[in-house]
């Protein structure tokens, strides 16, 4: 078995889960391509298909109920068996890819959460993530250590932390100092390589979002990366010192 089977499948499903709705058709096609290109997944799909009918499975999975106001709502309950779940979602995505089913109409009917983005996020959480887990489990013999759940749980415990309080005025001051550093990079832009620009933009994005997340462990590592990159620019040191002083008061 080729370890690329696991990497390609995982990456394609991640892209579908995290991608933009406007590109969803392209991303679904890539997921299906990753399945077709994997002998391991094809074998599992073939074996599961021998003992199931997608039409029957879909009928069983569809659950409806009437609300107090008389409106009818529906949801999909995925098969509990790992391989049947995997095969079910592959068939569902194939219907969408072939044009037999409109994905957004399906999501609005069974995973409606208000907006299109929220509804897709619900679909991703309740369908695509279990599908990804099923596919990875099927492929687990390829690289068992990469899917060691003990390590995953250990890492989740490590990064889990209670949100800290960051005063709005302090947060704005940090963002002002970051903006001052950004202006330094803008003034130097003609001399910067594309790699330098990407590097700076990446650490800045991580830093800003870590502050909004308010997870002290994520803020700490994000600032280490940000400080390392920003320190390369003349004039940034004083701004970094101010940011470090503010963060030391809350971390």
Secondary structure as GFF3:
##gff-version 3
##sequence-region A 1 251
A	DSSP	alpha_helix	3	18	.	.	.	ID=ss1
A	DSSP	three_ten_helix	21	23	.	.	.	ID=ss2
A	DSSP	alpha_helix	24	36	.	.	.	ID=ss3
A	DSSP	alpha_helix	39	50	.	.	.	ID=ss4
A	DSSP	alpha_helix	54	61	.	.	.	ID=ss5
A	DSSP	beta_strand	62	66	.	.	.	ID=ss6
A	DSSP	beta_strand	72	76	.	.	.	ID=ss7
A	DSSP	alpha_helix	82	98	.	.	.	ID=ss8
A	DSSP	alpha_helix	103	110	.	.	.	ID=ss9
A	DSSP	alpha_helix	116	123	.	.	.	ID=ss10
A	DSSP	pi_helix	124	128	.	.	.	ID=ss11
A	DSSP	alpha_helix	129	138	.	.	.	ID=ss12
A	DSSP	three_ten_helix	144	147	.	.	.	ID=ss13
A	DSSP	alpha_helix	149	159	.	.	.	ID=ss14
A	DSSP	alpha_helix	168	187	.	.	.	ID=ss15
A	DSSP	three_ten_helix	189	191	.	.	.	ID=ss16
A	DSSP	alpha_helix	194	213	.	.	.	ID=ss17
A	DSSP	alpha_helix	216	230	.	.	.	ID=ss18
A	DSSP	alpha_helix	237	248	.	.	.	ID=ss19
###
